[in-house]
Amino acid sequence: MNSPQRHSGFTLIELIVVLVIISVLAVSLLPRFFSGSGTNEYLYRDQALALIQRQQMQAMQCTDCGPVGFQVDNFSINPASSPGCDNTATRLCISERDRSTIRLQPVAFNLDLYFNNLGQPVTQTGVRRCNANCRLNVQGSVTLAICIEYEGYIHLC
């Protein structure tokens, strides 16, 4: 007596449906993992925020020093009167591969900003500034901003 053998497995239609689903996911999601577009701006903004707050803290700790500040250009933030472009604890430099898509842009202040010993934003000569909220924009596929208030409060905006 021969008993009929049962074959188990996937049908051709089930395999095709699974392949279509996998290919759609691969086409839509994989570029997000291999591209820094949209995420690098957040990293640079967070680094810039930490650097600006560090400069402010340094100014507040040195009560008998003159104003302590930083200079901004399209691709870097440096301590005042200290040009250069390297990523250290006191500098931020946008990497070569990101320079075509990401820029730093100061708004409501020139290229330099100083802090007095109270942590308030001032000019190099000590005149108060940022009456209209100074901003540092990190521009890329999205624009992110750091706000510096007249009283010295530095925050994401």
One Martini backbone bead per residue (centre of mass of N, CA, C, O) as a GRO file, in nm:
protein
  157
    1MET     BB    1   0.090   0.043   0.027
    2ASN     BB    2   0.046   0.351  -0.091
    3SER     BB    3   0.133   0.655   0.026
    4PRO     BB    4   0.088   0.970   0.002
    5GLN     BB    5   0.291   1.236  -0.057
    6ARG     BB    6   0.387   1.521   0.119
    7HIS     BB    7   0.430   1.848   0.013
    8SER     BB    8   0.633   2.102   0.142
    9GLY     BB    9   0.595   2.464   0.097
   10PHE     BB   10   0.632   2.716  -0.122
   11THR     BB   11   0.494   2.913  -0.326
   12LEU     BB   12   0.548   3.116  -0.588
   13ILE     BB   13   0.377   3.355  -0.485
   14GLU     BB   14   0.506   3.383  -0.205
   15LEU     BB   15   0.794   3.442  -0.305
   16ILE     BB   16   0.729   3.696  -0.471
   17VAL     BB   17   0.613   3.867  -0.242
   18VAL     BB   18   0.867   3.869  -0.065
   19LEU     BB   19   1.058   3.998  -0.277
   20VAL     BB   20   0.901   4.261  -0.312
   21ILE     BB   21   0.919   4.358  -0.020
   22ILE     BB   22   1.228   4.360   0.004
   23SER     BB   23   1.284   4.556  -0.234
   24VAL     BB   24   1.127   4.799  -0.125
   25LEU     BB   25   1.288   4.830   0.137
   26ALA     BB   26   1.569   4.862   0.008
   27VAL     BB   27   1.508   5.119  -0.164
   28SER     BB   28   1.403   5.303   0.086
   29LEU     BB   29   1.623   5.243   0.335
   30LEU     BB   30   1.930   5.222   0.258
   31PRO     BB   31   2.002   5.525   0.200
   32ARG     BB   32   1.976   5.612   0.503
   33PHE     BB   33   2.233   5.448   0.605
   34PHE     BB   34   2.450   5.582   0.376
   35SER     BB   35   2.343   5.866   0.465
   36GLY     BB   36   2.393   6.196   0.627
   37SER     BB   37   2.140   6.324   0.555
   38GLY     BB   38   2.014   6.519   0.830
   39THR     BB   39   2.227   6.427   1.067
   40ASN     BB   40   2.482   6.609   1.066
   41GLU     BB   41   2.348   6.869   1.162
   42TYR     BB   42   2.297   6.772   1.453
   43LEU     BB   43   2.592   6.726   1.529
   44TYR     BB   44   2.698   7.015   1.474
   45ARG     BB   45   2.503   7.159   1.662
   46ASP     BB   46   2.592   7.019   1.925
   47GLN     BB   47   2.888   7.106   1.907
   48ALA     BB   48   2.838   7.411   1.898
   49LEU     BB   49   2.691   7.438   2.165
   50ALA     BB   50   2.922   7.333   2.344
   51LEU     BB   51   3.132   7.546   2.256
   52ILE     BB   52   2.978   7.803   2.339
   53GLN     BB   53   2.941   7.724   2.638
   54ARG     BB   54   3.241   7.706   2.696
   55GLN     BB   55   3.309   8.001   2.640
   56GLN     BB   56   3.121   8.114   2.856
   57MET     BB   57   3.249   7.971   3.100
   58GLN     BB   58   3.528   8.095   3.066
   59ALA     BB   59   3.436   8.389   3.107
   60MET     BB   60   3.312   8.341   3.400
   61GLN     BB   61   3.587   8.232   3.537
   62CYS     BB   62   3.728   8.504   3.418
   63THR     BB   63   3.699   8.804   3.585
   64ASP     BB   64   3.992   8.957   3.485
   65CYS     BB   65   3.918   8.934   3.198
   66GLY     BB   66   3.840   8.959   2.902
   67PRO     BB   67   3.674   8.886   2.649
   68VAL     BB   68   3.526   8.582   2.541
   69GLY     BB   69   3.549   8.406   2.219
   70PHE     BB   70   3.426   8.376   1.876
   71GLN     BB   71   3.454   8.246   1.540
   72VAL     BB   72   3.275   8.260   1.225
   73ASP     BB   73   3.236   8.051   0.952
   74ASN     BB   74   3.127   7.836   0.717
   75PHE     BB   75   3.329   7.582   0.864
   76SER     BB   76   3.384   7.738   1.153
   77ILE     BB   77   3.485   7.733   1.507
   78ASN     BB   78   3.671   7.978   1.688
   79PRO     BB   79   3.870   8.123   1.867
   80ALA     BB   80   3.959   8.418   1.916
   81SER     BB   81   4.235   8.483   1.731
   82SER     BB   82   4.224   8.152   1.618
   83PRO     BB   83   4.304   8.013   1.359
   84GLY     BB   84   4.149   7.725   1.211
   85CYS     BB   85   4.103   7.354   1.122
   86ASP     BB   86   3.993   7.169   1.395
   87ASN     BB   87   3.899   6.903   1.604
   88THR     BB   88   3.833   7.020   1.922
   89ALA     BB   89   3.751   7.152   2.227
   90THR     BB   90   3.780   7.463   2.078
   91ARG     BB   91   3.680   7.337   1.797
   92LEU     BB   92   3.506   7.362   1.473
   93CYS     BB   93   3.492   7.138   1.184
   94ILE     BB   94   3.394   7.090   0.877
   95SER     BB   95   3.410   6.850   0.677
   96GLU     BB   96   3.491   6.794   0.354
   97ARG     BB   97   3.235   6.612   0.279
   98ASP     BB   98   3.024   6.851   0.403
   99ARG     BB   99   3.078   7.133   0.249
  100SER     BB  100   2.853   7.106   0.018
  101THR     BB  101   2.595   7.097   0.250
  102ILE     BB  102   2.738   7.255   0.496
  103ARG     BB  103   2.664   7.549   0.704
  104LEU     BB  104   2.762   7.845   0.870
  105GLN     BB  105   2.531   8.101   1.018
  106PRO     BB  106   2.517   8.412   1.122
  107VAL     BB  107   2.266   8.588   1.326
  108ALA     BB  108   2.283   8.915   1.451
  109PHE     BB  109   2.594   8.870   1.387
  110ASN     BB  110   2.885   8.859   1.323
  111LEU     BB  111   3.171   8.657   1.320
  112ASP     BB  112   3.172   8.762   1.622
  113LEU     BB  113   3.170   8.648   1.976
  114TYR     BB  114   3.126   8.757   2.309
  115PHE     BB  115   3.201   8.727   2.666
  116ASN     BB  116   3.144   8.808   2.971
  117ASN     BB  117   3.158   8.751   3.323
  118LEU     BB  118   2.823   8.694   3.293
  119GLY     BB  119   2.762   8.562   2.994
  120GLN     BB  120   2.731   8.795   2.803
  121PRO     BB  121   2.684   8.929   2.505
  122VAL     BB  122   2.960   9.080   2.321
  123THR     BB  123   3.188   9.273   2.223
  124GLN     BB  124   3.522   9.330   2.220
  125THR     BB  125   3.461   9.610   2.391
  126GLY     BB  126   3.179   9.534   2.576
  127VAL     BB  127   2.925   9.556   2.413
  128ARG     BB  128   2.617   9.487   2.404
  129ARG     BB  129   2.431   9.208   2.264
  130CYS     BB  130   2.145   9.054   2.136
  131ASN     BB  131   1.857   9.194   2.123
  132ALA     BB  132   1.773   8.994   1.858
  133ASN     BB  133   1.868   8.727   1.879
  134CYS     BB  134   2.108   8.529   1.838
  135ARG     BB  135   2.231   8.322   1.563
  136LEU     BB  136   2.312   7.977   1.467
  137ASN     BB  137   2.330   7.830   1.161
  138VAL     BB  138   2.264   7.500   1.034
  139GLN     BB  139   2.314   7.428   0.697
  140GLY     BB  140   2.113   7.204   0.496
  141SER     BB  141   1.860   6.999   0.455
  142VAL     BB  142   1.852   7.138   0.729
  143THR     BB  143   1.762   7.396   0.966
  144LEU     BB  144   1.959   7.485   1.243
  145ALA     BB  145   1.947   7.635   1.577
  146ILE     BB  146   2.119   7.883   1.779
  147CYS     BB  147   2.047   8.062   2.071
  148ILE     BB  148   2.129   8.404   2.186
  149GLU     BB  149   2.071   8.582   2.447
  150TYR     BB  150   2.103   8.879   2.610
  151GLU     BB  151   2.158   8.731   2.900
  152GLY     BB  152   2.302   8.428   2.792
  153TYR     BB  153   2.110   8.231   2.677
  154ILE     BB  154   2.164   7.898   2.556
  155HIS     BB  155   1.984   7.751   2.273
  156LEU     BB  156   1.758   7.570   2.115
  157CYS     BB  157   1.550   7.674   1.804
   0.00000   0.00000   0.00000
